[in-house]
């Protein structure tokens, strides 16, 4: 994961358990970026407009555009991957074990859902 690797390169320590809402990750403007991510995920037009206006004032237009682009692309890519059942490649699965556990990502896997729901 780039966030983890870039943090190591810059000697920053990011707490990825913050992805699950159990704390903060430690990135600049985290609260605003989380609000953008949630607004994109839930796709409520009024929330999107409100978050866009607030974020523009807080992080500026360029970062706003970048954040919405990343959140939208990730949201779309994830939905396509989930819908088609694309599994993780072996190398990605190998190097992301700790990340997937900390962030709760495995709780969305088909294997987990099969165990959970039968």
N, C-alpha and C positions, 0 to 999 in steps of 0.2 A: 504494500500500500504506500502510495507516494507520501501521504502525510507522515506516516511513521518514518519512512526513509529520509525525507527531507528534514524532519526533526532531528534525526541522528546526525545528518550532515552539518546542521547548524547548531548542534549541541543543545537543542530544545527538548524538553520532556513533555510530550502530549499524553494526557490520560484518556485513552480511547474508550474507557468505560463510560465517559460522559456522553457517548453516542446514545446510550440507553436512558439518559436523563438522570443518572445517578451521580451527577457532579458536573464539573466543567472540564472541557478538553484542554483549554489554554491557548486558543487561537485568538488573534485580534478580531474584535467586533463579533465575537461568538454568538451573543444573544441575537443580534440582527441577522446573522447568517442562519441561525436555527429557525428564526421566524420566517425567513424566506423559504427555507427547505420545507417547513410544515405547510406554509401557504400553497406552495407548488403541489405538494403531495395531496392536500385536501381539495385543491382547485375551487375554492369558493371565491367567486369574482369580487365580492365586497372585501373579503380578507386580503386578497391579492392586491387590490387597489390601495387599501389602507397601509399594508406592509410596504408597498412600493413607495408611497409618499414618505413614510417614516424613514425608510432605509436611504432614500435619496438624500435626505437631510443629514443622516448620520454618517454614511460611508461615501457619498458622492455618486454622481451619475455613472461613471465608468465602472466602479466596483459593483454598483447595483446591477448593471447590465451583465457583467461577468458572473455575478452570483446567481442571477436568474437563469442564465444560459447553462451554467454547470448543474444547478438543481434540476432544471427541466430535462437536460440531456440524460443525467443519471437516472431520473425517475422513469423516463421513457425506455432507456436501455434495460433497466432492471425489469420492467414490465414485459418487454419483448423476450428477454432471457427466461423469465419465469413462465411465460405463456408457451414457449416452445420447449421447455424442459432442458435447456442447455446446461450441462453439468460444468463444474469448475474443471479446468485442465489440471493434470497431476501436479505440476510445479506450483501453480497458484494455490491449490489445496494444501500442499506441503508447507509453504511459507506463510500461510495466513491462519494457521491453527489457532494461535494465541489471539490474534486480532478478532477472528470470528467468534471465539468464546467470549472475549471481553465485551464486544459490541452486541452480542446476542444474535448475530447473523444466522447461526446454525438453527435457531428456533424457527426460521422461515424455510428451511430446506424441505424437500419432498420427503426425505427419510424421517425427519422429525415429525412432519405432519401425518405421515402414515402411522407412526407409532402413537401419536396423540389422538388421531381421529379414526384410525382403523382403515 
